[in-house]
């Protein structure tokens, strides 16, 4: 069978990197994600994934980050059964299928029109699931989102690719439109961006990274309605046991050395 031909470049192509990493992790014994939808999508796509140089260490790292976000999303709609979820720059991530939200939750996946068109070809539809074909930085798409319900806003692998001035503008629009909720995303220090630029997988896509966050309170000052709650290590040592020796050591150091934690972490805010 001929696969679905995919031609993506730059930041858009990184969605194939994360998809493939999660698919690889899901093929491992005792998978953390068990993401069969990601694995099936990779098998349907006509693309040379070997050019992305994704190894098992990267796949496991991506799975740890994704699982941490999944748990927080599930916790939010357990506390807010009438919630909405906004998944910004969703790419080909299958979070909605992994967390399987209850009927009272409306879910919105937002990404470029060509990415959403690809999602429609690869993944099934379901009730209360909405696809918005737009760049997240365009303001008009928010008119499709309810204003009066608690919202969980998630962005995974998005913020470093935004221009430094675009991120605060995007989050300002979100918290002005939405009644209340939480925002959670992965953020990188300037040193973290330098490491991303050197990462062979990111370099293979030609993607450029721009927005660094050194201090989580910077965003509070730029978007006054946000209240910083916590930063969370993107990688948990207990989940990293299947990594190689050097990667495993780095994850352990990550937990105890503040400068390493700032390289890449998950930030959580309320509004």
ZABA-438461 format. One record per residue: x, y, z of N, C-alpha, C in turn. Coordinates in pm, whole numbers, plus 50000, padded with zeros to 5 digits. Layout:
BEGIN
(pt (X,Y,Z),(X,Y,Z),(X,Y,Z))
...
//
This chain:
BEGIN
(pt (50085,49881,50000),(50000,50000,50000),(50089,50125,50000))
(pt (50056,50220,49916),(50131,50345,49909),(50091,50433,50028))
(pt (50192,50486,50100),(50165,50569,50216),(50124,50710,50178))
(pt (50085,50785,50280),(50044,50924,50263),(50170,51009,50249))
(pt (50192,51063,50130),(50314,51142,50105),(50312,51270,50187))
(pt (50423,51295,50257),(50431,51412,50344),(50552,51495,50303))
(pt (50528,51624,50281),(50635,51717,50248),(50626,51837,50342))
(pt (50701,51831,50450),(50703,51938,50548),(50847,51984,50568))
(pt (50864,52110,50601),(50998,52164,50624),(50998,52250,50750))
(pt (51118,52277,50800),(51134,52368,50913),(51060,52320,51037))
(pt (50999,52415,51109),(50932,52382,51234),(50820,52280,51213))
(pt (50751,52286,51098),(50646,52189,51071),(50701,52046,51068))
(pt (50821,52031,51014),(50878,51896,51001),(50910,51836,51137))
(pt (50931,51919,51240),(50961,51865,51372),(50845,51782,51427))
(pt (50723,51803,51377),(50611,51721,51424),(50632,51574,51388))
(pt (50705,51549,51277),(50736,51411,51239),(50840,51351,51333))
(pt (50930,51436,51382),(51030,51393,51479),(50962,51344,51607))
(pt (50871,51425,51661),(50805,51386,51786),(50712,51268,51765))
(pt (50643,51264,51652),(50557,51150,51623),(50638,51021,51619))
(pt (50750,51024,51548),(50831,50903,51532),(50892,50860,51666))
(pt (50938,50957,51745),(50993,50923,51876),(50891,50854,51964))
(pt (50768,50903,51965),(50663,50843,52047),(50623,50706,51992))
(pt (50625,50691,51861),(50596,50561,51801),(50704,50460,51840))
(pt (50831,50499,51834),(50940,50409,51871),(50927,50366,52017))
(pt (50898,50463,52105),(50885,50430,52247),(50768,50334,52268))
(pt (50664,50351,52190),(50544,50268,52208),(50567,50124,52162))
(pt (50673,50101,52086),(50707,49964,52044),(50792,49891,52146))
(pt (50843,49963,52247),(50929,49903,52347),(50849,49822,52448))
(pt (50910,49719,52508),(50842,49651,52619),(50817,49749,52734))
(pt (50704,49735,52799),(50668,49821,52912),(50666,49969,52872))
(pt (50610,49996,52755),(50601,50134,52706),(50527,50223,52805))
(pt (50574,50346,52817),(50508,50444,52902),(50383,50499,52833))
(pt (50391,50524,52703),(50279,50586,52630),(50180,50485,52573))
(pt (50232,50371,52526),(50147,50272,52458),(50060,50341,52352))
(pt (50126,50419,52268),(50057,50507,52174),(50041,50436,52038))
(pt (49940,50351,52028),(49921,50275,51904),(49882,50365,51788))
(pt (49816,50477,51816),(49778,50567,51708),(49901,50631,51644))
(pt (50001,50667,51725),(50125,50722,51671),(50197,50617,51587))
(pt (50203,50496,51639),(50270,50388,51566),(50201,50360,51432))
(pt (50069,50356,51433),(49995,50331,51309),(50014,50447,51211))
(pt (50019,50571,51262),(50036,50687,51173),(50171,50681,51103))
(pt (50277,50646,51177),(50410,50635,51117),(50409,50533,51004))
(pt (50339,50423,51022),(50336,50317,50921),(50254,50360,50797))
(pt (50167,50460,50814),(50083,50507,50702),(50150,50617,50620))
(pt (50253,50680,50677),(50313,50798,50614),(50428,50758,50523))
(pt (50429,50817,50405),(50539,50797,50310),(50644,50905,50336))
(pt (50744,50869,50418),(50847,50965,50460),(50965,50885,50511))
(pt (51085,50932,50483),(51206,50865,50530),(51239,50912,50672))
(pt (51184,50844,50771),(51205,50884,50909),(51350,50868,50954))
(pt (51430,50787,50884),(51569,50767,50925),(51650,50897,50917))
(pt (51608,50990,50831),(51682,51115,50815),(51675,51203,50941))
(pt (51579,51174,51029),(51561,51255,51149),(51654,51211,51263))
(pt (51719,51096,51247),(51818,51051,51346),(51760,51041,51487))
(pt (51638,50990,51496),(51573,50972,51626),(51615,50837,51683))
(pt (51676,50837,51801),(51714,50711,51864),(51622,50681,51981))
(pt (51644,50567,52046),(51554,50525,52154),(51561,50621,52272))
(pt (51680,50680,52300),(51690,50776,52410),(51598,50895,52388))
(pt (51600,50949,52266),(51513,51063,52236),(51367,51023,52242))
(pt (51336,50905,52190),(51198,50858,52195),(51147,50844,52337))
(pt (51230,50789,52425),(51190,50774,52566),(51175,50911,52631))
(pt (51267,51003,52602),(51257,51138,52657),(51130,51208,52614))
(pt (51094,51196,52487),(50970,51255,52437),(50848,51192,52504))
(pt (50855,51063,52527),(50742,50994,52591),(50725,51039,52736))
(pt (50837,51060,52806),(50829,51106,52946),(50764,51243,52952))
(pt (50807,51334,52864),(50747,51468,52860),(50598,51460,52828))
(pt (50564,51380,52727),(50423,51369,52687),(50338,51310,52798))
(pt (50390,51208,52866),(50312,51144,52973),(50288,51242,53088))
(pt (50387,51323,53120),(50370,51422,53227),(50257,51519,53192))
(pt (50254,51566,53068),(50147,51655,53024),(50013,51582,53024))
(pt (50011,51459,52977),(49886,51381,52975),(49824,51373,53114))
(pt (49906,51344,53213),(49856,51329,53351),(49795,51459,53400))
(pt (49858,51573,53370),(49805,51702,53414),(49674,51736,53342))
(pt (49665,51701,53215),(49539,51723,53142),(49428,51638,53203))
(pt (49455,51513,53232),(49353,51425,53292),(49311,51477,53429))
(pt (49407,51525,53506),(49375,51580,53638),(49285,51703,53624))
(pt (49311,51786,53523),(49231,51907,53506),(49086,51874,53475))
(pt (49062,51784,53380),(48921,51759,53350),(48854,51668,53453))
(pt (48932,51599,53537),(48872,51530,53652),(48816,51631,53751))
(pt (48886,51748,53763),(48839,51855,53852),(48738,51946,53785))
(pt (48735,51945,53653),(48647,52033,53576),(48578,51952,53466))
(pt (48471,51881,53500),(48408,51791,53402),(48346,51863,53283))
(pt (48329,51996,53290),(48276,52072,53178),(48387,52149,53106))
(pt (48511,52104,53118),(48627,52178,53067),(48634,52175,52915))
(pt (48717,52266,52863),(48765,52255,52726),(48916,52238,52732))
(pt (48971,52171,52633),(49115,52156,52620),(49157,52221,52489))
(pt (49253,52311,52496),(49314,52370,52376),(49453,52311,52362))
(pt (49475,52240,52252),(49604,52178,52226),(49669,52258,52113))
(pt (49761,52346,52150),(49820,52442,52055),(49937,52379,51980))
(pt (49941,52399,51849),(50048,52339,51771),(50049,52189,51787))
(pt (49932,52128,51772),(49912,51986,51805),(49996,51892,51719))
(pt (50033,51937,51598),(50107,51848,51509),(50030,51720,51483))
(pt (50099,51608,51494),(50033,51477,51480),(50027,51404,51614))
(pt (50039,51480,51723),(50030,51419,51855),(49890,51361,51877))
(pt (49885,51249,51947),(49758,51177,51965),(49709,51185,52110))
(pt (49735,51300,52174),(49699,51313,52315),(49551,51286,52340))
(pt (49464,51332,52254),(49320,51311,52278),(49285,51164,52287))
(pt (49354,51081,52211),(49326,50937,52217),(49393,50873,52337))
(pt (49507,50926,52378),(49575,50869,52495),(49498,50899,52623))
(pt (49449,51022,52640),(49383,51057,52766),(49234,51029,52763))
(pt (49176,51016,52644),(49036,50976,52626),(48942,51057,52715))
(pt (48924,51187,52686),(48843,51273,52774),(48698,51228,52780))
(pt (48632,51252,52894),(48491,51214,52907),(48401,51302,52820))
(pt (48276,51265,52811),(48183,51328,52717),(48164,51477,52741))
(pt (48177,51521,52865),(48152,51662,52894),(48263,51756,52851))
(pt (48375,51702,52807),(48492,51783,52769),(48493,51806,52618))
(pt (48511,51931,52578),(48532,51963,52436),(48681,51985,52413))
(pt (48731,51924,52307),(48875,51926,52279),(48899,51996,52146))
(pt (48997,52089,52145),(49031,52165,52026),(49179,52143,51993))
(pt (49207,52084,51878),(49343,52072,51827),(49365,52183,51725))
(pt (49473,52260,51742),(49499,52377,51657),(49635,52364,51590))
(pt (49637,52376,51458),(49765,52377,51386),(49740,52427,51244))
(pt (49851,52441,51168),(49843,52491,51031),(49746,52407,50948))
(pt (49683,52467,50846),(49586,52394,50765),(49640,52265,50704))
(pt (49766,52263,50656),(49818,52139,50596),(49838,52030,50700))
(pt (49869,52070,50824),(49885,51973,50932),(49749,51916,50972))
(pt (49650,52001,50983),(49515,51955,51018),(49460,51865,50908))
(pt (49486,51899,50782),(49441,51813,50672),(49504,51674,50683))
(pt (49631,51668,50721),(49698,51539,50740),(49638,51463,50858))
(pt (49609,51533,50966),(49543,51468,51081),(49411,51404,51039))
(pt (49334,51475,50958),(49204,51423,50916),(49219,51292,50838))
(pt (49330,51280,50763),(49351,51158,50685),(49402,51043,50771))
(pt (49471,51075,50880),(49537,50971,50959),(49456,50921,51078))
(pt (49375,51010,51138),(49314,50976,51265),(49162,50976,51257))
(pt (49096,50897,51343),(48949,50894,51341),(48889,51019,51404))
(pt (48764,51044,51372),(48690,51151,51437),(48626,51096,51565))
(pt (48581,51187,51650),(48507,51145,51769),(48422,51263,51815))
(pt (48325,51235,51899),(48236,51340,51950),(48315,51440,52033))
(pt (48273,51566,52025),(48330,51675,52106),(48477,51700,52074))
(pt (48518,51660,51954),(48656,51681,51909),(48654,51776,51791))
(pt (48729,51887,51803),(48725,51994,51704),(48867,52020,51652))
(pt (48878,52032,51521),(49005,52062,51457),(49001,52204,51401))
(pt (49098,52285,51437),(49104,52424,51392),(49228,52440,51305))
(pt (49205,52473,51178),(49314,52484,51081),(49363,52628,51075))
(pt (49463,52659,51156),(49516,52795,51162),(49650,52794,51233))
(pt (49737,52887,51196),(49853,52913,51279),(49805,52960,51416))
(pt (49868,52914,51522),(49825,52954,51655),(49844,53103,51679))
(pt (49931,53166,51603),(49958,53309,51624),(49858,53399,51553))
(pt (49772,53343,51470),(49664,53421,51409),(49553,53440,51513))
(pt (49496,53559,51525),(49399,53583,51632),(49259,53529,51606))
(pt (49220,53510,51481),(49079,53484,51450),(49030,53348,51494))
(pt (49117,53249,51506),(49070,53114,51536),(49004,53104,51674))
(pt (49037,53196,51764),(48980,53189,51899),(48829,53211,51901))
(pt (48773,53269,51792),(48628,53288,51787),(48554,53154,51787))
(pt (48622,53045,51754),(48560,52912,51753),(48560,52846,51890))
(pt (48622,52910,51988),(48642,52849,52120),(48549,52914,52222))
(pt (48475,52835,52302),(48388,52893,52405),(48466,52977,52505))
(pt (48401,53083,52554),(48467,53175,52647),(48436,53143,52792))
(pt (48328,53071,52819),(48271,53066,52954),(48293,52933,53025))
(pt (48394,52857,52984),(48420,52728,53047),(48567,52720,53088))
(pt (48596,52648,53197),(48736,52633,53238),(48816,52566,53127))
(pt (48937,52614,53105),(49017,52567,52991),(49154,52518,53036))
(pt (49193,52405,52981),(49329,52356,52995),(49400,52381,52863))
(pt (49503,52465,52865),(49577,52500,52743),(49712,52429,52748))
(pt (49740,52349,52647),(49864,52271,52642),(49939,52304,52514))
(pt (50069,52324,52527),(50155,52343,52409),(50281,52260,52432))
(pt (50299,52160,52349),(50414,52070,52361),(50501,52085,52236))
(pt (50627,52125,52256),(50716,52140,52142),(50679,52256,52052))
(pt (50620,52360,52108),(50577,52477,52030),(50656,52602,52062))
(pt (50668,52636,52190),(50714,52769,52228),(50853,52806,52177))
(pt (50952,52714,52171),(51083,52759,52122),(51081,52804,51976))
(pt (50983,52760,51899),(50976,52795,51758),(50902,52927,51733))
(pt (50842,52983,51839),(50776,53113,51827),(50880,53225,51837))
(pt (50854,53334,51768),(50936,53453,51789),(50915,53502,51932))
(pt (51018,53564,51989),(51014,53602,52130),(50897,53692,52163))
(pt (50854,53778,52068),(50741,53866,52095),(50607,53798,52070))
(pt (50607,53687,51994),(50481,53620,51960),(50423,53542,52078))
(pt (50511,53481,52159),(50462,53399,52269),(50376,53475,52368))
(pt (50428,53584,52426),(50344,53661,52519),(50217,53715,52454))
(pt (50223,53756,52326),(50102,53804,52258),(49998,53693,52247))
(pt (50043,53572,52212),(49952,53458,52202),(49886,53430,52336))
(pt (49967,53422,52442),(49911,53390,52573),(49822,53502,52625))
(pt (49853,53626,52592),(49766,53738,52632),(49628,53724,52568))
(pt (49625,53690,52439),(49496,53670,52371),(49418,53556,52436))
(pt (49487,53449,52469),(49419,53334,52528),(49354,53368,52661))
(pt (49430,53430,52751),(49374,53456,52884),(49272,53569,52881))
(pt (49276,53653,52779),(49172,53756,52765),(49041,53695,52715))
(pt (49053,53590,52634),(48935,53526,52576),(48872,53426,52673))
(pt (48953,53352,52745),(48904,53241,52828),(48870,53289,52968))
(pt (48771,53224,53028),(48724,53266,53160),(48826,53233,53269))
(pt (48880,53111,53267),(48973,53066,53370),(49036,52937,53322))
(pt (49143,52898,53393),(49202,52770,53357),(49350,52763,53388))
(pt (49417,52673,53316),(49559,52651,53334),(49628,52648,53198))
(pt (49756,52683,53201),(49841,52682,53082),(49965,52601,53117))
(pt (50001,52506,53031),(50119,52424,53056),(50193,52401,52926))
(pt (50325,52422,52929),(50405,52408,52808),(50550,52384,52845))
(pt (50629,52336,52748),(50771,52317,52769),(50845,52443,52729))
(pt (50943,52481,52811),(51018,52605,52788),(51167,52577,52801))
(pt (51247,52662,52736),(51391,52641,52730),(51465,52770,52765))
(pt (51578,52756,52831),(51667,52869,52855),(51744,52901,52727))
(pt (51821,53009,52730),(51906,53040,52614),(52004,52927,52587))
(pt (52060,52871,52693),(52150,52757,52675),(52075,52637,52618))
(pt (51951,52619,52664),(51868,52512,52609),(51845,52528,52461))
(pt (51821,52653,52416),(51803,52676,52272),(51930,52643,52196))
(pt (52047,52675,52253),(52172,52642,52186),(52186,52491,52168))
(pt (52146,52416,52271),(52153,52269,52260),(52053,52218,52157))
(pt (51934,52278,52151),(51837,52238,52050),(51893,52260,51909))
(pt (51961,52373,51890),(52018,52402,51758),(52124,52300,51718))
(pt (52189,52239,51819),(52293,52140,51791),(52237,51998,51781))
(pt (52112,51980,51824),(52052,51846,51823),(52042,51795,51679))
(pt (52098,51677,51649),(52097,51627,51511),(51957,51613,51452))
(pt (51861,51576,51535),(51723,51558,51486),(51661,51692,51447))
(pt (51681,51794,51530),(51628,51927,51498),(51701,51985,51378))
(pt (51833,51966,51373),(51911,52018,51261),(51867,51956,51129))
(pt (51826,51830,51132),(51783,51763,51009),(51661,51830,50947))
(pt (51580,51896,51028),(51460,51963,50978),(51487,52105,50930))
(pt (51598,52163,50972),(51625,52303,50939),(51544,52401,51022))
(pt (51476,52352,51126),(51392,52440,51209),(51478,52538,51288))
(pt (51426,52659,51309),(51494,52761,51388),(51419,52784,51519))
(pt (51494,52801,51626),(51433,52825,51758),(51468,52967,51803))
(pt (51375,53029,51876),(51388,53172,51905),(51360,53209,52051))
(pt (51251,53156,52108),(51200,53210,52235),(51255,53132,52354))
(pt (51333,53199,52435),(51386,53141,52558),(51317,53204,52678))
(pt (51298,53125,52782),(51243,53176,52909),(51340,53134,53019))
(pt (51411,53232,53075),(51507,53204,53182),(51435,53195,53318))
(pt (51343,53289,53340),(51272,53300,53468),(51123,53288,53439))
(pt (51053,53189,53496),(50909,53174,53470),(50827,53298,53503))
(pt (50877,53381,53596),(50804,53502,53634),(50811,53610,53525))
(pt (50903,53593,53430),(50907,53686,53316),(50771,53689,53245))
(pt (50711,53573,53231),(50585,53565,53158),(50471,53627,53238))
(pt (50476,53617,53371),(50377,53686,53454),(50381,53837,53431))
(pt (50502,53890,53419),(50515,54034,53397),(50465,54073,53258))
(pt (50487,53987,53160),(50442,54016,53024),(50293,53993,53006))
(pt (50238,53896,53082),(50095,53862,53073),(50041,53864,53216))
(pt (49996,53980,53265),(49963,53995,53407),(49855,53901,53458))
(pt (49769,53849,53372),(49663,53759,53419),(49716,53620,53453))
(pt (49837,53588,53411),(49895,53457,53442),(49956,53457,53581))
(pt (49939,53344,53651),(50002,53324,53781),(50084,53196,53776))
(pt (50215,53210,53796),(50303,53095,53789),(50273,52998,53903))
(pt (50261,52869,53871),(50231,52766,53971),(50354,52683,54003))
(pt (50418,52628,53901),(50532,52540,53925),(50609,52514,53797))
(pt (50735,52477,53814),(50807,52419,53701),(50834,52272,53734))
(pt (50828,52192,53632),(50834,52047,53647),(50944,51995,53556))
(pt (51027,51910,53608),(51130,51850,53525),(51066,51777,53408))
(pt (51117,51802,53288),(51061,51737,53169),(51094,51589,53165))
(pt (51189,51545,53247),(51234,51407,53242),(51241,51349,53383))
(pt (51178,51237,53406),(51174,51177,53538),(51271,51058,53545))
(pt (51362,51056,53643),(51460,50947,53651),(51395,50809,53656))
(pt (51282,50796,53726),(51219,50664,53737),(51167,50613,53603))
(pt (51143,50706,53508),(51098,50665,53375),(51213,50649,53276))
(pt (51333,50686,53319),(51447,50688,53227),(51532,50561,53235))
(pt (51484,50459,53307),(51564,50339,53329),(51601,50269,53200))
(pt (51520,50286,53095),(51547,50216,52969),(51643,50293,52879))
(pt (51686,50412,52921),(51779,50491,52841),(51921,50433,52851))
(pt (52008,50478,52761),(52148,50441,52769),(52215,50502,52891))
(pt (52336,50453,52923),(52402,50491,53047),(52426,50641,53057))
(pt (52476,50703,52952),(52508,50846,52955),(52379,50929,52965))
(pt (52278,50892,52887),(52150,50965,52892),(52087,50952,53029))
(pt (52096,50835,53088),(52038,50811,53220),(52107,50897,53325))
(pt (52240,50906,53317),(52315,50990,53410),(52276,51136,53395))
(pt (52259,51182,53272),(52222,51321,53247),(52085,51352,53309))
(pt (51990,51259,53297),(51857,51279,53354),(51865,51290,53506))
(pt (51951,51208,53568),(51966,51216,53714),(52025,51351,53755))
(pt (52127,51396,53683),(52187,51526,53713),(52087,51639,53693))
(pt (52003,51624,53590),(51900,51723,53556),(51815,51756,53678))
(pt (51785,51652,53758),(51696,51670,53873),(51760,51756,53982))
(pt (51893,51748,53996),(51958,51808,54112),(52035,51936,54082))
(pt (52062,51966,53956),(52140,52085,53922),(52048,52189,53859))
(pt (52022,52300,53929),(51927,52401,53878),(51958,52449,53736))
(pt (52086,52469,53705),(52122,52520,53572),(52080,52421,53463))
(pt (52088,52292,53493),(52044,52191,53396),(51893,52190,53384))
(pt (51823,52207,53497),(51676,52207,53494),(51623,52316,53401))
(pt (51693,52429,53398),(51646,52541,53316),(51663,52516,53167))
(pt (51747,52419,53131),(51768,52391,52989),(51635,52360,52921))
(pt (51558,52273,52983),(51426,52239,52930),(51338,52188,53043))
(pt (51222,52248,53060),(51132,52211,53170),(50990,52241,53129))
(pt (50898,52191,53206),(50756,52218,53185),(50713,52327,53283))
(pt (50648,52430,53232),(50599,52540,53315),(50447,52534,53322))
(pt (50395,52559,53441),(50250,52554,53463),(50204,52685,53525))
(pt (50098,52743,53466),(50040,52869,53514),(49889,52853,53531))
(pt (49832,52940,53613),(49686,52952,53624),(49645,53091,53575))
(pt (49520,53103,53534),(49467,53234,53498),(49319,53240,53533))
//
